[in-house]
């Protein structure tokens, strides 16, 4: 499994690109937020793989847990902001 | 035992990466925001849970494995909730769902 960590991280970085395109060129602001959420999800897995690659999985797992919490809280907070405005497009 | 553990970890991680690939393509190709929410909220979160589950099987019963299970539990709760919250905000701000292109035989508006 150890030899697969770098190719899997590279493949995850490649399939990070379609959500990034959706963030840049989304027709509505909700498409951009959804793309940012998906980018955050993939970043959590990539940071865990970085932890195995650098041999410090404990520290990178704490970073991944904090990143998951921040991703969720940010999405819900921005949802509250845009649902109170009229037509956030 | 160790061989079996590695095989299970690799199978879980590879299937998770496959789900993530399908979720990314769905986010790129589907026609409007609500169908993209379908790709993000279900396919991508289950792909991420499978990836982290493969890493937890690779890690074994240590503190890092328990932390990985904690991340999986949090993602299983939070990722569909975030997608649902975004879809609800889109409906409240007046975004209408896609009813099909009128020249492709879809249902009319």
N, CA and C atoms of all chains as a GROMACS GRO file, in nm:
protein
  594
    1UNK      N    1   0.083  -0.120   0.000
    1UNK     CA    2   0.000   0.000   0.000
    1UNK      C    3   0.086   0.125   0.000
    2UNK      N    4   0.208   0.118   0.058
    2UNK     CA    5   0.289   0.240   0.070
    2UNK      C    6   0.333   0.292  -0.065
    3UNK      N    7   0.358   0.200  -0.161
    3UNK     CA    8   0.404   0.247  -0.292
    3UNK      C    9   0.291   0.313  -0.369
    4UNK      N   10   0.166   0.292  -0.325
    4UNK     CA   11   0.053   0.349  -0.398
    4UNK      C   12   0.016   0.489  -0.351
    5UNK      N   13   0.077   0.537  -0.243
    5UNK     CA   14   0.032   0.664  -0.186
    5UNK      C   15   0.058   0.780  -0.279
    6UNK      N   16   0.179   0.788  -0.337
    6UNK     CA   17   0.210   0.902  -0.425
    6UNK      C   18   0.128   0.900  -0.554
    7UNK      N   19   0.112   0.784  -0.625
    7UNK     CA   20   0.026   0.787  -0.744
    7UNK      C   21  -0.120   0.817  -0.713
    8UNK      N   22  -0.171   0.767  -0.599
    8UNK     CA   23  -0.311   0.796  -0.566
    8UNK      C   24  -0.329   0.943  -0.532
    9UNK      N   25  -0.230   1.003  -0.463
    9UNK     CA   26  -0.240   1.146  -0.434
    9UNK      C   27  -0.235   1.228  -0.562
   10UNK      N   28  -0.150   1.185  -0.658
   10UNK     CA   29  -0.143   1.257  -0.786
   10UNK      C   30  -0.275   1.245  -0.862
   11UNK      N   31  -0.336   1.124  -0.860
   11UNK     CA   32  -0.464   1.106  -0.930
   11UNK      C   33  -0.574   1.189  -0.865
   12UNK      N   34  -0.573   1.194  -0.731
   12UNK     CA   35  -0.673   1.277  -0.662
   12UNK      C   36  -0.652   1.424  -0.695
   13UNK      N   37  -0.526   1.466  -0.710
   13UNK     CA   38  -0.501   1.606  -0.747
   13UNK      C   39  -0.550   1.634  -0.888
   14UNK      N   40  -0.544   1.532  -0.978
   14UNK     CA   41  -0.595   1.554  -1.113
   14UNK      C   42  -0.747   1.564  -1.112
   15UNK      N   43  -0.815   1.474  -1.038
   15UNK     CA   44  -0.962   1.482  -1.038
   15UNK      C   45  -1.012   1.593  -0.946
   16UNK      N   46  -0.920   1.671  -0.888
   16UNK     CA   47  -0.959   1.795  -0.820
   16UNK      C   48  -0.990   1.905  -0.920
   17UNK      N   49  -0.948   1.889  -1.046
   17UNK     CA   50  -0.961   1.998  -1.143
   17UNK      C   51  -1.105   2.025  -1.190
   18UNK      N   52  -1.192   1.925  -1.217
   18UNK     CA   53  -1.330   1.959  -1.257
   18UNK      C   54  -1.409   2.040  -1.155
   19UNK      N   55  -1.404   2.010  -1.022
   19UNK     CA   56  -1.470   2.101  -0.928
   19UNK      C   57  -1.408   2.241  -0.927
   20UNK      N   58  -1.276   2.249  -0.955
   20UNK     CA   59  -1.212   2.381  -0.959
   20UNK      C   60  -1.262   2.461  -1.079
   21UNK      N   61  -1.285   2.391  -1.191
   21UNK     CA   62  -1.346   2.458  -1.307
   21UNK      C   63  -1.486   2.506  -1.271
   22UNK      N   64  -1.559   2.424  -1.194
   22UNK     CA   65  -1.695   2.464  -1.153
   22UNK      C   66  -1.690   2.584  -1.059
   23UNK      N   67  -1.586   2.593  -0.976
   23UNK     CA   68  -1.571   2.710  -0.890
   23UNK      C   69  -1.543   2.834  -0.974
   24UNK      N   70  -1.458   2.821  -1.075
   24UNK     CA   71  -1.420   2.939  -1.153
   24UNK      C   72  -1.531   2.984  -1.246
   25UNK      N   73  -1.604   2.890  -1.310
   25UNK     CA   74  -1.697   2.925  -1.416
   25UNK      C   75  -1.841   2.891  -1.381
   26UNK      N   76  -1.874   2.877  -1.251
   26UNK     CA   77  -2.010   2.838  -1.215
   26UNK      C   78  -2.111   2.943  -1.256
   27UNK      N   79  -2.227   2.902  -1.310
   27UNK     CA   80  -2.325   3.003  -1.350
   27UNK      C   81  -2.383   3.078  -1.231
   28UNK      N   82  -2.408   3.009  -1.121
   28UNK     CA   83  -2.461   3.074  -1.002
   28UNK      C   84  -2.359   3.066  -0.889
   29UNK      N   85  -2.386   3.141  -0.784
   29UNK     CA   86  -2.293   3.140  -0.671
   29UNK      C   87  -2.301   3.007  -0.596
   30UNK      N   88  -2.416   2.937  -0.607
   30UNK     CA   89  -2.429   2.809  -0.537
   30UNK      C   90  -2.344   2.701  -0.603
   31UNK      N   91  -2.328   2.710  -0.737
   31UNK     CA   92  -2.237   2.618  -0.803
   31UNK      C   93  -2.095   2.637  -0.753
   32UNK      N   94  -2.057   2.762  -0.734
   32UNK     CA   95  -1.922   2.788  -0.683
   32UNK      C   96  -1.904   2.733  -0.543
   33UNK      N   97  -2.006   2.751  -0.458
   33UNK     CA   98  -1.996   2.700  -0.321
   33UNK      C   99  -1.991   2.549  -0.318
   34UNK      N  100  -2.070   2.485  -0.406
   34UNK     CA  101  -2.070   2.339  -0.412
   34UNK      C  102  -1.934   2.287  -0.459
   35UNK      N  103  -1.876   2.355  -0.560
   35UNK     CA  104  -1.744   2.315  -0.605
   35UNK      C  105  -1.638   2.334  -0.497
   36UNK      N  106  -1.649   2.441  -0.420
   36UNK     CA  107  -1.554   2.462  -0.311
   36UNK      C  108  -1.566   2.354  -0.205
   37UNK      N  109  -1.690   2.310  -0.178
   37UNK     CA  110  -1.712   2.203  -0.080
   37UNK      C  111  -1.649   2.072  -0.128
   38UNK      N  112  -1.665   2.042  -0.259
   38UNK     CA  113  -1.606   1.918  -0.312
   38UNK      C  114  -1.453   1.925  -0.312
   39UNK      N  115  -1.398   2.042  -0.343
   39UNK     CA  116  -1.253   2.060  -0.336
   39UNK      C  117  -1.203   2.036  -0.193
   40UNK      N  118  -1.279   2.086  -0.095
   40UNK     CA  119  -1.243   2.063   0.044
   40UNK      C  120  -1.246   1.916   0.082
   41UNK      N  121  -1.350   1.842   0.034
   41UNK     CA  122  -1.357   1.699   0.063
   41UNK      C  123  -1.235   1.625   0.010
   42UNK      N  124  -1.196   1.656  -0.113
   42UNK     CA  125  -1.081   1.585  -0.170
   42UNK      C  126  -0.952   1.627  -0.100
   43UNK      N  127  -0.946   1.753  -0.054
   43UNK     CA  128  -0.826   1.799   0.016
   43UNK      C  129  -0.807   1.724   0.148
   44UNK      N  130  -0.916   1.685   0.213
   44UNK     CA  131  -0.904   1.608   0.337
   44UNK      C  132  -0.832   1.475   0.311
   45UNK      N  133  -0.875   1.404   0.205
   45UNK     CA  134  -0.812   1.276   0.173
   45UNK      C  135  -0.666   1.297   0.132
   46UNK      N  136  -0.638   1.403   0.055
   46UNK     CA  137  -0.501   1.427   0.012
   46UNK      C  138  -0.412   1.461   0.131
   47UNK      N  139  -0.466   1.533   0.230
   47UNK     CA  140  -0.382   1.564   0.346
   47UNK      C  141  -0.353   1.439   0.428
   48UNK      N  142  -0.449   1.344   0.434
   48UNK     CA  143  -0.420   1.217   0.501
   48UNK      C  144  -0.310   1.142   0.427
   49UNK      N  145  -0.314   1.143   0.294
   49UNK     CA  146  -0.209   1.076   0.216
   49UNK      C  147  -0.074   1.145   0.237
   50UNK      N  148  -0.075   1.278   0.248
   50UNK     CA  149   0.050   1.350   0.277
   50UNK      C  150   0.105   1.308   0.413
   51UNK      N  151   0.015   1.286   0.509
   51UNK     CA  152   0.059   1.241   0.640
   51UNK      C  153   0.131   1.108   0.633
   52UNK      N  154   0.078   1.014   0.551
   52UNK     CA  155   0.149   0.887   0.536
   52UNK      C  156   0.280   0.906   0.461
   53UNK      N  157   0.281   0.995   0.361
   53UNK     CA  158   0.403   1.012   0.282
   53UNK      C  159   0.514   1.075   0.364
   54UNK      N  160   0.479   1.166   0.455
   54UNK     CA  161   0.582   1.230   0.538
   54UNK      C  162   0.608   1.155   0.667
   55UNK      N  163   0.528   1.050   0.696
   55UNK     CA  164   0.550   0.973   0.817
   55UNK      C  165   0.502   1.039   0.945
   56UNK      N  166   0.416   1.141   0.931
   56UNK     CA  167   0.362   1.207   1.051
   56UNK      C  168   0.210   1.209   1.041
   57UNK      N  169   0.150   1.090   1.049
   57UNK     CA  170   0.008   1.077   1.023
   57UNK      C  171  -0.075   1.141   1.134
   58UNK      N  172  -0.020   1.146   1.260
   58UNK     CA  173  -0.101   1.201   1.370
   58UNK      C  174  -0.130   1.349   1.348
   59UNK      N  175  -0.024   1.424   1.312
   59UNK     CA  176  -0.040   1.568   1.292
   59UNK      C  177  -0.132   1.597   1.173
   60UNK      N  178  -0.111   1.524   1.062
   60UNK     CA  179  -0.193   1.551   0.944
   60UNK      C  180  -0.337   1.506   0.963
   61UNK      N  181  -0.361   1.406   1.050
   61UNK     CA  182  -0.500   1.369   1.078
   61UNK      C  183  -0.571   1.477   1.157
   62UNK      N  184  -0.500   1.541   1.250
   62UNK     CA  185  -0.562   1.653   1.321
   62UNK      C  186  -0.594   1.767   1.226
   63UNK      N  187  -0.501   1.792   1.131
   63UNK     CA  188  -0.528   1.896   1.031
   63UNK      C  189  -0.650   1.860   0.947
   64UNK      N  190  -0.663   1.731   0.909
   64UNK     CA  191  -0.776   1.689   0.827
   64UNK      C  192  -0.907   1.704   0.903
   65UNK      N  193  -0.906   1.670   1.033
   65UNK     CA  194  -1.029   1.684   1.113
   65UNK      C  195  -1.070   1.830   1.125
   66UNK      N  196  -0.972   1.917   1.151
   66UNK     CA  197  -1.004   2.060   1.156
   66UNK      C  198  -1.052   2.114   1.024
   67UNK      N  199  -0.995   2.062   0.915
   67UNK     CA  200  -1.037   2.108   0.783
   67UNK      C  201  -1.180   2.064   0.753
   68UNK      N  202  -1.216   1.942   0.798
   68UNK     CA  203  -1.354   1.895   0.776
   68UNK      C  204  -1.453   1.984   0.851
   69UNK      N  205  -1.420   2.018   0.976
   69UNK     CA  206  -1.508   2.103   1.055
   69UNK      C  207  -1.522   2.241   0.992
   70UNK      N  208  -1.408   2.298   0.946
   70UNK     CA  209  -1.413   2.431   0.885
   70UNK      C  210  -1.491   2.430   0.754
   71UNK      N  211  -1.478   2.322   0.677
   71UNK     CA  212  -1.550   2.310   0.551
   71UNK      C  213  -1.701   2.311   0.576
   72UNK      N  214  -1.745   2.232   0.674
   72UNK     CA  215  -1.888   2.224   0.705
   72UNK      C  216  -1.941   2.357   0.759
   73UNK      N  217  -1.868   2.416   0.853
   73UNK     CA  218  -1.916   2.540   0.914
   73UNK      C  219  -1.918   2.654   0.812
   74UNK      N  220  -1.816   2.659   0.725
   74UNK     CA  221  -1.815   2.762   0.622
   74UNK      C  222  -1.930   2.747   0.525
   75UNK      N  223  -1.960   2.623   0.483
   75UNK     CA  224  -2.070   2.601   0.388
   75UNK      C  225  -2.203   2.643   0.451
   76UNK      N  226  -2.228   2.605   0.577
   76UNK     CA  227  -2.355   2.638   0.641
   76UNK      C  228  -2.366   2.789   0.665
   77UNK      N  229  -2.254   2.854   0.701
   77UNK     CA  230  -2.260   2.998   0.727
   77UNK      C  231  -2.289   3.076   0.599
   78UNK      N  232  -2.223   3.038   0.489
   78UNK     CA  233  -2.247   3.109   0.363
   78UNK      C  234  -2.387   3.079   0.311
   79UNK      N  235  -2.437   2.958   0.338
   79UNK     CA  236  -2.575   2.926   0.301
   79UNK      C  237  -2.673   3.017   0.375
   80UNK      N  238  -2.650   3.041   0.504
   80UNK     CA  239  -2.737   3.132   0.579
   80UNK      C  240  -2.734   3.272   0.518
   81UNK      N  241  -2.613   3.317   0.478
   81UNK     CA  242  -2.601   3.452   0.422
   81UNK      C  243  -2.676   3.462   0.291
   82UNK      N  244  -2.661   3.364   0.202
   82UNK     CA  245  -2.721   3.379   0.070
   82UNK      C  246  -2.868   3.344   0.068
   83UNK      N  247  -2.917   3.265   0.166
   83UNK     CA  248  -3.061   3.237   0.166
   83UNK      C  249  -3.139   3.355   0.220
   84UNK      N  250  -3.073   3.448   0.289
   84UNK     CA  251  -3.145   3.566   0.337
   84UNK      C  252  -3.143   3.677   0.234
   85UNK      N  253  -3.060   3.666   0.131
   85UNK     CA  254  -3.061   3.767   0.026
   85UNK      C  255  -3.154   3.725  -0.087
   86UNK      N  256  -3.189   3.823  -0.168
   86UNK     CA  257  -3.279   3.794  -0.278
   86UNK      C  258  -3.197   3.761  -0.402
   87UNK      N  259  -3.210   3.634  -0.451
   87UNK     CA  260  -3.151   3.592  -0.578
   87UNK      C  261  -3.001   3.613  -0.583
   88UNK      N  262  -2.930   3.534  -0.504
   88UNK     CA  263  -2.785   3.546  -0.502
   88UNK      C  264  -2.720   3.482  -0.623
   89UNK      N  265  -2.732   3.543  -0.738
   89UNK     CA  266  -2.674   3.485  -0.860
   89UNK      C  267  -2.560   3.569  -0.910
   90UNK      N  268  -0.270  -1.251   0.751
   90UNK     CA  269  -0.352  -1.144   0.809
   90UNK      C  270  -0.311  -1.009   0.754
   91UNK      N  271  -0.179  -0.988   0.748
   91UNK     CA  272  -0.132  -0.858   0.698
   91UNK      C  273  -0.160  -0.843   0.549
   92UNK      N  274  -0.144  -0.956   0.475
   92UNK     CA  275  -0.173  -0.953   0.331
   92UNK      C  276  -0.320  -0.922   0.309
   93UNK      N  277  -0.405  -0.990   0.388
   93UNK     CA  278  -0.550  -0.966   0.375
   93UNK      C  279  -0.585  -0.821   0.407
   94UNK      N  280  -0.520  -0.767   0.510
   94UNK     CA  281  -0.542  -0.627   0.549
   94UNK      C  282  -0.504  -0.532   0.436
   95UNK      N  283  -0.390  -0.558   0.374
   95UNK     CA  284  -0.347  -0.472   0.264
   95UNK      C  285  -0.441  -0.480   0.145
   96UNK      N  286  -0.487  -0.603   0.114
   96UNK     CA  287  -0.577  -0.618  -0.001
   96UNK      C  288  -0.708  -0.546   0.024
   97UNK      N  289  -0.763  -0.560   0.145
   97UNK     CA  290  -0.889  -0.492   0.177
   97UNK      C  291  -0.869  -0.340   0.171
   98UNK      N  292  -0.754  -0.292   0.221
   98UNK     CA  293  -0.729  -0.147   0.219
   98UNK      C  294  -0.719  -0.095   0.077
   99UNK      N  295  -0.648  -0.171  -0.009
   99UNK     CA  296  -0.631  -0.125  -0.147
   99UNK      C  297  -0.764  -0.126  -0.222
  100UNK      N  298  -0.845  -0.232  -0.198
  100UNK     CA  299  -0.975  -0.239  -0.266
  100UNK      C  300  -1.066  -0.125  -0.222
  101UNK      N  301  -1.068  -0.097  -0.091
  101UNK     CA  302  -1.152   0.013  -0.040
  101UNK      C  303  -1.106   0.147  -0.097
  102UNK      N  304  -0.974   0.168  -0.099
  102UNK     CA  305  -0.925   0.298  -0.146
  102UNK      C  306  -0.948   0.315  -0.295
  103UNK      N  307  -0.929   0.207  -0.372
  103UNK     CA  308  -0.948   0.218  -0.517
  103UNK      C  309  -1.094   0.244  -0.550
  104UNK      N  310  -1.186   0.176  -0.480
  104UNK     CA  311  -1.328   0.202  -0.507
  104UNK      C  312  -1.367   0.343  -0.465
  105UNK      N  313  -1.305   0.393  -0.358
  105UNK     CA  314  -1.333   0.530  -0.317
  105UNK      C  315  -1.284   0.631  -0.419
  106UNK      N  316  -1.166   0.606  -0.477
  106UNK     CA  317  -1.115   0.697  -0.580
  106UNK      C  318  -1.204   0.691  -0.704
  107UNK      N  319  -1.257   0.572  -0.735
  107UNK     CA  320  -1.349   0.560  -0.849
  107UNK      C  321  -1.476   0.641  -0.826
  108UNK      N  322  -1.532   0.632  -0.704
  108UNK     CA  323  -1.651   0.712  -0.671
  108UNK      C  324  -1.621   0.861  -0.680
  109UNK      N  325  -1.501   0.900  -0.635
  109UNK     CA  326  -1.465   1.042  -0.642
  109UNK      C  327  -1.451   1.089  -0.785
  110UNK      N  328  -1.399   1.001  -0.872
  110UNK     CA  329  -1.388   1.037  -1.014
  110UNK      C  330  -1.526   1.057  -1.075
  111UNK      N  331  -1.621   0.967  -1.041
  111UNK     CA  332  -1.757   0.980  -1.093
  111UNK      C  333  -1.823   1.108  -1.040
  112UNK      N  334  -1.797   1.140  -0.912
  112UNK     CA  335  -1.854   1.262  -0.857
  112UNK      C  336  -1.799   1.387  -0.923
  113UNK      N  337  -1.668   1.387  -0.953
  113UNK     CA  338  -1.610   1.504  -1.020
  113UNK      C  339  -1.665   1.520  -1.161
  114UNK      N  340  -1.678   1.407  -1.234
  114UNK     CA  341  -1.733   1.417  -1.369
  114UNK      C  342  -1.878   1.462  -1.365
  115UNK      N  343  -1.953   1.416  -1.265
  115UNK     CA  344  -2.091   1.461  -1.252
  115UNK      C  345  -2.099   1.610  -1.222
  116UNK      N  346  -2.009   1.658  -1.138
  116UNK     CA  347  -2.008   1.801  -1.108
  116UNK      C  348  -1.970   1.882  -1.230
  117UNK      N  349  -1.892   1.823  -1.321
  117UNK     CA  350  -1.855   1.895  -1.442
  117UNK      C  351  -1.964   1.889  -1.547
  118UNK      N  352  -2.035   1.776  -1.561
  118UNK     CA  353  -2.116   1.752  -1.679
  118UNK      C  354  -2.266   1.771  -1.659
  119UNK      N  355  -2.316   1.764  -1.537
  119UNK     CA  356  -2.461   1.766  -1.518
  119UNK      C  357  -2.516   1.906  -1.545
  120UNK      N  358  -2.644   1.916  -1.585
  120UNK     CA  359  -2.690   2.042  -1.647
  120UNK      C  360  -2.719   2.158  -1.553
  121UNK      N  361  -2.762   2.137  -1.430
  121UNK     CA  362  -2.788   2.254  -1.346
  121UNK      C  363  -2.747   2.228  -1.202
  122UNK      N  364  -2.774   2.326  -1.117
  122UNK     CA  365  -2.721   2.320  -0.981
  122UNK      C  366  -2.774   2.203  -0.901
  123UNK      N  367  -2.903   2.172  -0.915
  123UNK     CA  368  -2.962   2.069  -0.828
  123UNK      C  369  -2.912   1.930  -0.865
  124UNK      N  370  -2.893   1.904  -0.994
  124UNK     CA  371  -2.836   1.775  -1.032
  124UNK      C  372  -2.690   1.766  -0.990
  125UNK      N  373  -2.620   1.880  -0.989
  125UNK     CA  374  -2.482   1.879  -0.939
  125UNK      C  375  -2.479   1.853  -0.789
  126UNK      N  376  -2.581   1.900  -0.718
  126UNK     CA  377  -2.592   1.868  -0.576
  126UNK      C  378  -2.606   1.718  -0.555
  127UNK      N  379  -2.681   1.652  -0.645
  127UNK     CA  380  -2.694   1.507  -0.643
  127UNK      C  381  -2.558   1.440  -0.654
  128UNK      N  382  -2.472   1.489  -0.745
  128UNK     CA  383  -2.339   1.429  -0.762
  128UNK      C  384  -2.251   1.456  -0.642
  129UNK      N  385  -2.260   1.576  -0.587
  129UNK     CA  386  -2.169   1.611  -0.478
  129UNK      C  387  -2.210   1.547  -0.346
  130UNK      N  388  -2.339   1.554  -0.314
  130UNK     CA  389  -2.382   1.515  -0.180
  130UNK      C  390  -2.377   1.366  -0.154
  131UNK      N  391  -2.398   1.285  -0.258
  131UNK     CA  392  -2.400   1.140  -0.234
  131UNK      C  393  -2.273   1.072  -0.282
  132UNK      N  394  -2.241   1.090  -0.411
  132UNK     CA  395  -2.132   1.012  -0.470
  132UNK      C  396  -1.998   1.054  -0.411
  133UNK      N  397  -1.977   1.185  -0.398
  133UNK     CA  398  -1.848   1.231  -0.352
  133UNK      C  399  -1.826   1.200  -0.204
  134UNK      N  400  -1.933   1.212  -0.124
  134UNK     CA  401  -1.913   1.183   0.019
  134UNK      C  402  -1.890   1.034   0.042
  135UNK      N  403  -1.959   0.947  -0.036
  135UNK     CA  404  -1.932   0.804  -0.015
  135UNK      C  405  -1.794   0.766  -0.067
  136UNK      N  406  -1.745   0.835  -0.171
  136UNK     CA  407  -1.609   0.808  -0.216
  136UNK      C  408  -1.507   0.847  -0.113
  137UNK      N  409  -1.530   0.960  -0.049
  137UNK     CA  410  -1.438   1.004   0.055
  137UNK      C  411  -1.440   0.911   0.176
  138UNK      N  412  -1.562   0.863   0.213
  138UNK     CA  413  -1.569   0.770   0.325
  138UNK      C  414  -1.499   0.638   0.293
  139UNK      N  415  -1.510   0.591   0.168
  139UNK     CA  416  -1.440   0.467   0.132
  139UNK      C  417  -1.288   0.487   0.134
  140UNK      N  418  -1.240   0.604   0.085
  140UNK     CA  419  -1.096   0.630   0.088
  140UNK      C  420  -1.043   0.631   0.231
  141UNK      N  421  -1.112   0.704   0.319
  141UNK     CA  422  -1.065   0.711   0.457
  141UNK      C  423  -1.080   0.577   0.528
  142UNK      N  424  -1.182   0.496   0.487
  142UNK     CA  425  -1.195   0.362   0.543
  142UNK      C  426  -1.080   0.272   0.502
  143UNK      N  427  -1.034   0.287   0.376
  143UNK     CA  428  -0.917   0.212   0.333
  143UNK      C  429  -0.793   0.250   0.412
  144UNK      N  430  -0.776   0.379   0.438
  144UNK     CA  431  -0.662   0.422   0.519
  144UNK      C  432  -0.674   0.370   0.662
  145UNK      N  433  -0.798   0.363   0.716
  145UNK     CA  434  -0.816   0.312   0.853
  145UNK      C  435  -0.784   0.164   0.860
  146UNK      N  436  -0.823   0.087   0.756
  146UNK     CA  437  -0.789  -0.056   0.754
  146UNK      C  438  -0.638  -0.074   0.743
  147UNK      N  439  -0.573   0.012   0.664
  147UNK     CA  440  -0.428   0.007   0.652
  147UNK      C  441  -0.360   0.040   0.785
  148UNK      N  442  -0.420   0.132   0.861
  148UNK     CA  443  -0.358   0.176   0.986
  148UNK      C  444  -0.374   0.071   1.096
  149UNK      N  445  -0.490   0.007   1.102
  149UNK     CA  446  -0.511  -0.092   1.207
  149UNK      C  447  -0.561  -0.028   1.336
  150UNK      N  448  -0.573  -0.105   1.443
  150UNK     CA  449  -0.631  -0.052   1.568
  150UNK      C  450  -0.532   0.032   1.647
  151UNK      N  451  -0.503   0.152   1.598
  151UNK     CA  452  -0.419   0.245   1.673
  151UNK      C  453  -0.498   0.374   1.696
  152UNK      N  454  -0.432   0.472   1.755
  152UNK     CA  455  -0.499   0.600   1.780
  152UNK      C  456  -0.531   0.671   1.648
  153UNK      N  457  -0.440   0.659   1.550
  153UNK     CA  458  -0.466   0.722   1.421
  153UNK      C  459  -0.584   0.655   1.349
  154UNK      N  460  -0.597   0.522   1.366
  154UNK     CA  461  -0.712   0.454   1.307
  154UNK      C  462  -0.842   0.501   1.367
  155UNK      N  463  -0.843   0.522   1.499
  155UNK     CA  464  -0.965   0.572   1.565
  155UNK      C  465  -0.996   0.714   1.519
  156UNK      N  466  -0.890   0.796   1.498
  156UNK     CA  467  -0.913   0.932   1.448
  156UNK      C  468  -0.968   0.929   1.306
  157UNK      N  469  -0.921   0.833   1.225
  157UNK     CA  470  -0.975   0.820   1.090
  157UNK      C  471  -1.122   0.783   1.093
  158UNK      N  472  -1.160   0.692   1.186
  158UNK     CA  473  -1.303   0.657   1.199
  158UNK      C  474  -1.384   0.778   1.244
  159UNK      N  475  -1.323   0.864   1.326
  159UNK     CA  476  -1.391   0.986   1.370
  159UNK      C  477  -1.415   1.080   1.253
  160UNK      N  478  -1.313   1.094   1.167
  160UNK     CA  479  -1.328   1.178   1.048
  160UNK      C  480  -1.438   1.122   0.957
  161UNK      N  481  -1.442   0.987   0.944
  161UNK     CA  482  -1.545   0.924   0.859
  161UNK      C  483  -1.684   0.954   0.915
  162UNK      N  484  -1.700   0.941   1.047
  162UNK     CA  485  -1.832   0.967   1.107
  162UNK      C  486  -1.872   1.112   1.087
  163UNK      N  487  -1.777   1.205   1.102
  163UNK     CA  488  -1.811   1.346   1.085
  163UNK      C  489  -1.848   1.377   0.941
  164UNK      N  490  -1.775   1.319   0.847
  164UNK     CA  491  -1.804   1.344   0.705
  164UNK      C  492  -1.939   1.284   0.667
  165UNK      N  493  -1.970   1.166   0.720
  165UNK     CA  494  -2.098   1.103   0.689
  165UNK      C  495  -2.214   1.189   0.734
  166UNK      N  496  -2.196   1.265   0.843
  166UNK     CA  497  -2.303   1.355   0.887
  166UNK      C  498  -2.298   1.487   0.809
  167UNK      N  499  -2.178   1.544   0.795
  167UNK     CA  500  -2.171   1.686   0.756
  167UNK      C  501  -2.182   1.709   0.606
  168UNK      N  502  -2.130   1.618   0.523
  168UNK     CA  503  -2.125   1.649   0.380
  168UNK      C  504  -2.264   1.650   0.315
  169UNK      N  505  -2.354   1.551   0.340
  169UNK     CA  506  -2.490   1.564   0.285
  169UNK      C  507  -2.568   1.680   0.346
  170UNK      N  508  -2.542   1.712   0.473
  170UNK     CA  509  -2.611   1.826   0.533
  170UNK      C  510  -2.571   1.956   0.466
  171UNK      N  511  -2.441   1.970   0.432
  171UNK     CA  512  -2.396   2.092   0.365
  171UNK      C  513  -2.457   2.102   0.225
  172UNK      N  514  -2.463   1.989   0.153
  172UNK     CA  515  -2.522   1.991   0.019
  172UNK      C  516  -2.671   2.025   0.026
  173UNK      N  517  -2.740   1.968   0.126
  173UNK     CA  518  -2.882   1.998   0.142
  173UNK      C  519  -2.905   2.145   0.178
  174UNK      N  520  -2.816   2.200   0.262
  174UNK     CA  521  -2.831   2.340   0.300
  174UNK      C  522  -2.811   2.431   0.180
  175UNK      N  523  -2.714   2.398   0.095
  175UNK     CA  524  -2.693   2.479  -0.026
  175UNK      C  525  -2.813   2.471  -0.119
  176UNK      N  526  -2.871   2.350  -0.135
  176UNK     CA  527  -2.986   2.337  -0.223
  176UNK      C  528  -3.106   2.414  -0.168
  177UNK      N  529  -3.125   2.412  -0.037
  177UNK     CA  530  -3.236   2.487   0.023
  177UNK      C  531  -3.217   2.637   0.006
  178UNK      N  532  -3.092   2.683   0.020
  178UNK     CA  533  -3.066   2.826  -0.002
  178UNK      C  534  -3.092   2.864  -0.147
  179UNK      N  535  -3.058   2.774  -0.240
  179UNK     CA  536  -3.082   2.803  -0.382
  179UNK      C  537  -3.232   2.813  -0.410
  180UNK      N  538  -3.312   2.722  -0.351
  180UNK     CA  539  -3.457   2.728  -0.372
  180UNK      C  540  -3.514   2.856  -0.312
  181UNK      N  541  -3.467   2.891  -0.193
  181UNK     CA  542  -3.520   3.012  -0.128
  181UNK      C  543  -3.482   3.139  -0.202
  182UNK      N  544  -3.367   3.139  -0.271
  182UNK     CA  545  -3.330   3.260  -0.343
  182UNK      C  546  -3.387   3.262  -0.483
  183UNK      N  547  -3.471   3.165  -0.519
  183UNK     CA  548  -3.545   3.175  -0.644
  183UNK      C  549  -3.487   3.100  -0.761
  184UNK      N  550  -3.392   3.010  -0.739
  184UNK     CA  551  -3.336   2.932  -0.849
  184UNK      C  552  -3.430   2.816  -0.881
  185UNK      N  553  -3.468   2.800  -1.009
  185UNK     CA  554  -3.563   2.697  -1.049
  185UNK      C  555  -3.490   2.576  -1.104
  186UNK      N  556  -3.543   2.455  -1.081
  186UNK     CA  557  -3.476   2.335  -1.134
  186UNK      C  558  -3.484   2.328  -1.286
  187UNK      N  559  -3.390   2.249  -1.340
  187UNK     CA  560  -3.383   2.228  -1.485
  187UNK      C  561  -3.491   2.130  -1.525
  188UNK      N  562  -3.574   2.167  -1.626
  188UNK     CA  563  -3.683   2.080  -1.668
  188UNK      C  564  -3.653   2.009  -1.798
  189UNK      N  565  -3.532   2.015  -1.847
  189UNK     CA  566  -3.499   1.952  -1.974
  189UNK      C  567  -3.500   2.052  -2.086
  190UNK      N  568  -3.407   2.032  -2.181
  190UNK     CA  569  -3.405   2.122  -2.296
  190UNK      C  570  -3.530   2.098  -2.381
  191UNK      N  571  -3.598   2.204  -2.427
  191UNK     CA  572  -3.725   2.184  -2.497
  191UNK      C  573  -3.710   2.117  -2.633
  192UNK      N  574  -3.589   2.128  -2.696
  192UNK     CA  575  -3.573   2.065  -2.827
  192UNK      C  576  -3.516   1.924  -2.816
  193UNK      N  577  -3.499   1.871  -2.696
  193UNK     CA  578  -3.447   1.736  -2.682
  193UNK      C  579  -3.553   1.640  -2.629
  194UNK      N  580  -3.677   1.679  -2.633
  194UNK     CA  581  -3.784   1.588  -2.594
  194UNK      C  582  -3.807   1.580  -2.444
  195UNK      N  583  -3.747   1.670  -2.368
  195UNK     CA  584  -3.770   1.669  -2.224
  195UNK      C  585  -3.907   1.725  -2.192
  196UNK      N  586  -3.953   1.709  -2.069
  196UNK     CA  587  -4.082   1.768  -2.031
  196UNK      C  588  -4.075   1.920  -2.034
  197UNK      N  589  -4.178   1.982  -2.083
  197UNK     CA  590  -4.176   2.128  -2.096
  197UNK      C  591  -4.195   2.193  -1.959
  198UNK      N  592  -4.172   2.322  -1.955
  198UNK     CA  593  -4.176   2.393  -1.827
  198UNK      C  594  -4.317   2.412  -1.776
   0.00000   0.00000   0.00000
